[in-house]
Amino acid sequence: MWKELMRLMGTKVASTTPHNPRSDGQVEHANRVVEDMLRSFVGSNPEDWELWCANVEFTINDTRSDVTGFTLFHLVLGHSPMSQLDLFLQAATGQNSKRKGGEGTAREMTSKFAARLEDACAKLELAQQRQQRNQFDKRHAAKSFQQGDLVRVDAKHLTENIINRESFGKLGPRWHGLLPITERFFSDQQRELRT
């Protein structure tokens, strides 16, 4: 049934493996965004991370994309729902709390939706072209550090005696430092960071 449904919808189904950027790069990026947002919400109390999931979801869906210029809510629903802050500001300023109903006729609403979607798709295509042009340069930019420079170190490369992973779990700090570079062996490699 699923194969036939995917065929009728024109969807190409491909098997994937975890952490494979060619197959699920968008999902991995989205998961990283959610993880980073949860990390910022939970702070030093990572055990109650699930209490923040609804806030993270709303925030992601109500964040304007730099590429498209729209929020996900706006593209899917045609408008952004009112947040708690919107309701508070409305009450504080004494504005009428009733929202204006609809955008006119269904035909107008559909045409506005199609125009927004077309605009978003065009902006996404331009952004992809820009990203492809800049991809190589970003990955191969020379970074030179000198002895005494302060750097942050990815926490996954640190030993347990430097950072206690058990107290934070997956939502612990991603970076550690600032740590000084104490010695250089080769012009392009650094070694031994001390706390």
C-alpha positions in Angstrom: 0.0 0.0 0.0 2.8 2.5 0.9 4.7 1.9 -2.3 1.6 2.5 -4.3 0.7 5.7 -2.3 4.3 7.0 -2.7 4.2 6.3 -6.5 0.8 8.0 -6.9 2.1 11.1 -5.0 5.3 11.2 -7.1 7.5 10.7 -4.0 10.9 9.0 -4.3 11.4 6.7 -1.3 15.0 6.1 -0.3 16.5 4.1 2.6 18.5 6.1 5.1 21.0 5.5 7.9 21.6 7.7 10.9 24.0 10.6 10.6 24.2 10.3 6.8 24.2 13.9 5.5 23.4 12.8 2.0 20.1 11.3 3.0 18.9 13.0 6.2 20.9 16.2 6.5 17.8 18.3 6.9 16.5 16.1 9.7 19.9 16.1 11.4 20.0 19.9 11.2 16.4 20.2 12.6 17.3 17.9 15.4 20.4 19.9 16.2 18.3 23.2 16.3 15.8 21.6 18.7 18.6 20.2 20.9 20.3 23.6 21.0 17.1 25.4 21.9 16.2 22.9 24.6 19.8 23.3 25.9 19.2 27.1 26.2 15.8 26.6 27.9 16.8 24.0 30.5 20.0 25.5 31.7 21.1 23.7 34.8 18.0 21.5 35.1 18.1 19.1 32.1 16.0 16.5 33.8 12.8 18.5 33.1 13.5 19.1 29.4 10.1 17.8 28.2 8.4 20.7 30.0 9.9 23.0 27.3 9.1 21.0 24.2 5.9 23.0 23.4 7.7 26.3 23.8 10.5 25.1 21.5 8.0 23.9 18.9 6.1 27.2 18.9 9.3 29.2 18.7 10.6 27.3 15.7 7.3 27.5 13.9 7.0 31.3 14.7 10.6 32.2 13.7 10.9 34.2 10.5 13.2 32.5 8.0 16.1 34.7 6.7 15.8 32.9 3.4 12.0 33.0 2.8 11.0 36.0 4.9 8.1 34.0 6.3 7.4 31.9 9.5 6.4 28.3 9.1 3.0 29.3 10.6 2.6 31.9 8.0 3.3 29.6 5.1 1.1 26.8 6.4 -1.8 28.6 8.1 -1.6 32.0 6.3 -0.9 33.9 9.6 1.1 33.6 12.8 -1.0 32.7 15.9 -0.8 35.1 18.8 1.8 34.2 21.4 1.5 34.8 25.1 3.6 38.0 24.6 1.2 39.3 21.9 -1.8 38.7 24.3 0.0 40.4 27.2 1.0 43.4 25.1 -2.6 43.7 23.7 -4.0 43.7 27.2 -1.4 46.1 28.5 -2.1 48.6 25.7 -5.8 48.2 25.9 -6.2 47.1 22.2 -9.2 45.1 21.1 -8.4 41.5 21.6 -10.6 40.3 18.8 -8.8 39.2 15.6 -10.1 40.3 12.3 -11.8 37.3 10.7 -10.5 35.9 7.5 -8.6 37.4 4.5 -11.7 37.8 2.3 -13.0 35.2 0.0 -11.6 31.7 -0.3 -10.3 32.6 -3.7 -8.4 35.6 -2.4 -7.0 33.5 0.5 -5.9 30.8 -1.9 -4.2 33.3 -4.3 -2.4 34.9 -1.4 -1.3 31.5 -0.1 0.0 30.5 -3.6 1.8 33.9 -4.0 3.5 33.5 -0.5 4.5 29.9 -1.4 5.9 30.9 -4.8 7.8 33.7 -3.2 9.2 31.4 -0.5 10.3 28.8 -3.1 12.0 31.4 -5.3 13.9 32.7 -2.2 14.9 29.2 -1.2 16.3 28.5 -4.7 18.4 31.7 -4.6 19.6 30.8 -1.1 20.6 27.3 -2.3 22.6 28.7 -5.2 24.3 31.1 -2.8 25.1 28.3 -0.4 26.6 26.1 -3.1 28.9 29.0 -4.2 30.1 29.6 -0.7 30.3 26.0 0.6 33.9 25.3 -0.5 35.3 28.5 0.8 33.7 28.1 4.2 35.1 24.6 4.7 38.5 25.4 3.5 39.2 28.8 5.1 42.6 28.9 6.7 42.4 29.5 10.5 45.6 30.3 12.2 46.0 30.4 15.9 49.0 31.5 17.9 50.3 30.4 21.3 48.3 32.2 24.0 45.1 32.6 21.8 41.9 31.7 23.6 39.7 29.0 22.0 36.6 27.1 22.8 36.7 23.3 22.5 33.9 21.1 21.4 32.8 19.2 24.6 32.7 15.9 22.8 36.5 16.0 22.5 37.0 16.5 26.2 37.7 13.8 28.8 35.4 13.2 31.7 37.8 14.8 34.3 37.3 18.2 32.5 33.5 18.1 32.0 31.0 16.0 33.8 28.6 14.7 31.1 26.5 12.6 33.5 25.1 15.7 35.3 23.9 17.2 32.0 23.4 14.3 29.6 22.8 15.2 26.0 21.7 18.8 26.9 25.0 19.8 28.5 27.1 22.7 27.3 28.3 22.1 23.7 31.5 24.1 24.1 34.1 24.4 26.9 36.5 27.3 27.4 38.0 29.8 26.8 41.2 27.8 27.0 44.7 29.1 26.0 46.8 27.4 23.4 50.0 26.5 25.2 52.1 25.0 22.4 52.2 24.6 18.6 53.9 21.7 16.9 53.1 22.4 13.3 51.8 25.5 11.5 48.3 24.0 11.0 47.8 22.0 14.2 47.5 22.9 17.9 48.0 20.8 20.9 47.2 20.5 24.6 44.7 22.9 26.1 44.9 23.3 29.9 42.2 24.5 32.2 
